[in-house]
Every structure is written in C-alpha cells, then in structure tokens.
Amino acid sequence: MRILLVLLFTLTATPLWAAQPFTPEQEVRIKALIRETLIANPDILEQSINAWQQQANEAQGKQLNQFIAANKKILYEDPGSPRFGAAKPVLTIVLFTDYNCPFCKIFDPLLEKLVQEYPQVAVVLKPLPFKGESSVTSARVALTLWQQHPDQFMAFHQRLMAKKGFHDASSIASAQKTTGVTPVESSEQSLNVLRSNLKLAEQLGVQGTPATLIGDQMVPGAISYEQLEAIVKQQLAQAEK
C-alpha cells in the first residue's frame, strides 16, 4: 500500500512550478507500477475507500454534534412541539414526520412501543408538510391541539397516523369527532412551528420522512424495531456514562 501511495503522491503532490514533466515512457511505467500494485494487493482500494468513508463519517458526525449543541432548545425544548414519553428523559428522540407519509404511519407505532419499553426515553415530534396541502392542514390542526389541549393530542395524533392514504378536510374532521377532542381553529403559532421545523430539516439535510435524530445519529427512513432499539441502547449507554 505504501508503494501505491508514494506513486500517487509523486503524480499529484509535486507543485507544478517545481516539477519537471514526466516523459511518456515514465508516465507509462508509473501507471504500470500502480496497476501491478493493485493487482498484487487488491485489498488496497477497498482499504482506501473504507478509510475515506470513515473520515467522512467522522466529519459529518462532528458537524451534527456542533449543530445539536447550538440548537438544543429548539430541537428538544420547544413548547410548540408535541412530545410523549419520559418527563425527565435520559435520551430525547426527535422525529420528523408527515401525516400523509405511508412510511411514517408504519414507523410511528414503533416509537410508541419504544417509550413503553424504555421509560427513560422521550420523543419530540416535528411535523413536516412534505406531501401537499393536506399535510399542512393536518399538521396545523394537530399542533394547535397540542398548544391548546395537550392532554388530547396523542389520541388525535394516533388517529391521523392510523388512516391509510392522504388526509383531506373530511378525514381530519372525522379524526376529531372519533377521538372526541375539542374542535380547534388552526393557530398562527402552528404555522410558525411548521416553518421552524422546515428550517431545522433543511439544516439537518432531511430529504424525506420519517427522519429521526437519536442522540448523535441522524437516521433516515422507517427502520425496523430491532434496528431502532439497537441504536437507542447504544445512545442510552453513552448518555448514562
């Protein structure tokens, strides 16, 4: 591997102003040596890729930790964001979700199961209106209900998540009626919360829902309960050190 690195360094690291151009024969020989080295040591390329990937992951993790440290209040303590689970959590999970997202509807019950099995964990919900106007409407009604009647939120949230397909005015009204919650008019604050959620999602590089911030890991997509639990156990162990 050292031979390959030396050859690559020779080709790329010498300043143009100081270097004498290689002759065609030298270039052919250098390329041949690189090829021979790779053939004789096929693991070199994989090792190099793995090392690069590790460096990239470490840099990304450092940036994420810096962002979390600078935005703890809005991520974890925003009174306008619904939450469930532990009142004084060891670990707080942030879920970016959408009431029209089919994968969110699959993943959401896993988080409810998680907080039952791990009473030291809390979940903060950050609705995102990624899937059209009814995503905005359903999220605003849910957020307003949380702001005005937080004790009624969870039943309504679960009902919205239980519906297959997209919501409309009729399905939202039906969810209110079925759960017996107090009818609310969408507040201006709910719109501000959605705007804040969109800004956070953009800064975190969220491309779709669900997306879950678990400790110092940003997890895209609807993972299995086993995967979720493994990450949570790891993050709890770090938090409890």
C-alpha positions in Angstrom: 0.0 0.0 0.0 2.9 2.3 0.8 4.2 1.9 -2.8 0.9 2.9 -4.2 0.7 6.0 -2.0 4.2 7.0 -2.9 3.4 6.7 -6.6 0.1 8.6 -6.3 1.9 11.3 -4.2 4.5 11.6 -7.0 1.8 12.1 -9.6 -0.3 14.6 -7.6 1.6 16.3 -4.9 4.6 18.0 -6.6 3.9 21.7 -7.3 3.5 22.5 -11.0 6.1 25.3 -10.8 8.7 22.9 -9.3 8.1 19.8 -11.3 9.7 18.6 -14.5 7.2 17.0 -16.8 7.3 13.2 -17.0 8.4 11.7 -20.2 5.8 9.5 -22.0 7.9 6.5 -21.0 7.9 7.5 -17.3 4.2 8.0 -17.3 3.6 4.6 -18.8 5.9 3.0 -16.3 4.3 4.7 -13.3 0.8 3.7 -14.5 2.1 0.1 -14.9 3.5 0.1 -11.4 0.2 1.3 -10.0 -1.7 -1.3 -11.9 0.8 -4.0 -10.8 0.5 -2.9 -7.2 -3.3 -3.0 -7.3 -3.3 -6.5 -8.9 -0.8 -7.8 -6.3 -2.7 -6.1 -3.4 -6.4 -6.0 -4.4 -7.4 -5.0 -0.8 -5.7 -1.7 -1.1 -8.5 0.0 -3.0 -11.1 -1.3 -0.5 -9.0 -0.2 2.4 -8.6 3.3 0.9 -12.3 3.6 0.3 -13.1 2.5 3.9 -10.6 4.9 5.3 -12.1 7.8 3.3 -15.6 6.8 4.3 -14.6 6.7 8.0 -13.1 10.2 7.7 -16.2 11.4 6.0 -18.5 9.9 8.7 -16.3 11.4 11.5 -16.5 14.8 9.9 -20.3 14.5 9.4 -20.7 13.4 13.0 -18.7 16.4 14.2 -20.8 18.8 12.2 -24.0 17.2 13.6 -22.8 17.4 17.2 -22.0 21.1 16.7 -25.4 21.7 15.2 -27.2 19.9 18.1 -25.2 21.8 20.7 -26.1 25.1 19.1 -29.8 24.2 18.7 -30.7 22.2 21.7 -33.5 24.4 22.8 -35.4 24.4 19.5 -34.8 20.7 19.0 -35.6 19.4 22.4 -37.4 22.1 24.4 -39.7 23.9 22.0 -43.1 24.1 23.8 -44.8 24.2 20.4 -43.6 20.7 19.5 -45.6 17.7 20.7 -43.8 15.2 22.9 -44.5 11.9 24.6 -42.6 9.5 26.9 -40.4 10.4 29.9 -41.0 13.7 31.6 -37.3 13.9 32.5 -35.7 11.8 29.8 -32.1 10.4 29.7 -32.5 10.4 25.9 -34.8 12.5 23.7 -35.5 11.4 20.2 -36.6 14.0 17.6 -38.9 12.6 14.9 -39.5 14.5 11.6 -42.8 13.1 10.3 -45.7 13.8 8.0 -49.4 12.8 8.5 -49.6 11.8 4.8 -46.4 9.7 4.8 -47.1 6.0 4.5 -43.7 5.1 6.0 -44.3 7.4 8.9 -47.6 5.6 9.6 -45.6 2.3 9.9 -42.7 3.8 11.9 -44.7 5.9 14.4 -46.1 3.0 16.4 -42.6 1.6 16.9 -41.7 4.8 18.8 -44.7 4.5 20.9 -43.7 0.9 21.7 -40.2 2.1 22.4 -41.1 4.6 25.1 -43.2 2.0 26.8 -40.3 -0.4 27.0 -37.7 2.3 27.8 -39.3 4.7 30.3 -36.2 6.9 30.3 -36.8 7.9 26.6 -38.9 10.7 25.3 -39.9 11.6 21.7 -40.4 15.1 20.3 -42.5 15.3 17.1 -41.6 17.7 14.3 -44.3 17.5 11.6 -43.2 18.4 8.1 -45.6 19.3 5.3 -43.7 17.4 2.6 -46.7 15.9 0.9 -49.0 18.7 -0.1 -51.6 21.0 1.3 -53.4 18.4 3.5 -50.0 17.7 5.1 -50.0 21.4 6.2 -53.7 21.3 7.3 -53.4 18.1 9.3 -50.2 19.2 10.9 -51.5 22.6 11.9 -54.7 21.1 13.5 -52.5 18.7 15.4 -50.1 21.3 16.5 -52.9 23.7 17.6 -54.5 20.9 19.6 -51.2 20.3 21.3 -50.8 24.0 22.1 -54.4 24.4 23.5 -55.3 20.9 24.8 -52.1 18.9 25.1 -53.8 16.1 27.0 -56.0 15.4 23.9 -53.2 15.4 21.4 -52.0 11.8 21.5 -55.4 10.2 20.7 -55.8 12.6 17.7 -52.2 12.1 16.5 -52.7 8.3 16.6 -55.9 8.6 14.7 -54.3 10.7 12.0 -51.5 8.2 11.7 -53.9 5.2 11.5 -55.5 6.4 8.3 -54.3 4.9 5.1 -53.6 7.3 2.3 -53.7 11.1 2.2 -55.8 13.2 4.5 -58.4 15.7 3.5 -60.8 18.1 5.3 -63.3 15.2 5.8 -60.7 12.8 7.3 -59.3 15.4 9.7 -62.8 16.3 10.9 -63.6 12.6 11.3 -60.5 12.1 13.4 -61.6 15.0 15.6 -65.1 13.6 16.0 -64.0 10.0 16.5 -61.4 10.9 19.2 -63.8 13.4 20.9 -61.2 16.1 21.0 -62.1 19.8 21.4 -62.5 21.3 17.9 -59.8 23.9 17.2 -59.1 26.5 14.5 -55.5 26.3 13.3 -53.4 28.9 15.1 -50.8 31.2 13.8 -48.4 29.6 16.2 -48.9 26.3 14.5 -47.7 27.8 11.2 -44.7 29.3 12.9 -43.8 25.8 14.3 -44.1 24.3 10.8 -41.7 27.0 9.4 -39.3 26.3 12.2 -39.5 22.5 11.5 -38.8 23.1 7.8 -35.7 25.2 8.6 -34.4 22.6 11.0 -35.0 19.8 8.5 -33.1 21.8 5.8 -30.2 22.4 8.1 -30.0 18.7 9.1 -30.2 17.6 5.5 -33.5 15.8 5.9 -34.7 14.7 2.4 -37.8 12.9 3.4 -39.9 11.4 6.2 -39.6 9.8 8.6 -36.2 11.1 9.7 -35.1 10.5 13.3 -32.5 12.2 15.4 -31.4 9.7 18.0 -28.6 11.1 20.2 -25.8 11.9 17.8 -27.2 9.9 14.9 -29.5 11.1 12.1 -31.4 8.1 10.9 -33.3 8.4 7.6 -36.3 6.2 6.7 -38.5 3.7 8.6 -36.1 1.3 10.2 -37.2 -1.9 12.0 -37.8 -2.0 15.7 -34.7 -4.1 16.2 -32.6 -1.5 14.4 -34.2 1.3 16.4 -33.8 -0.5 19.7 -30.1 -1.2 19.0 -29.4 2.5 18.3 -31.3 3.6 21.4 -29.4 1.2 23.6 -26.1 2.5 22.2 -27.2 6.1 22.8 -28.5 5.4 26.3 -25.2 3.8 27.2 -23.4 6.9 26.0 -25.8 9.3 27.8 -25.6 7.3 31.1 -21.8 7.3 31.2 
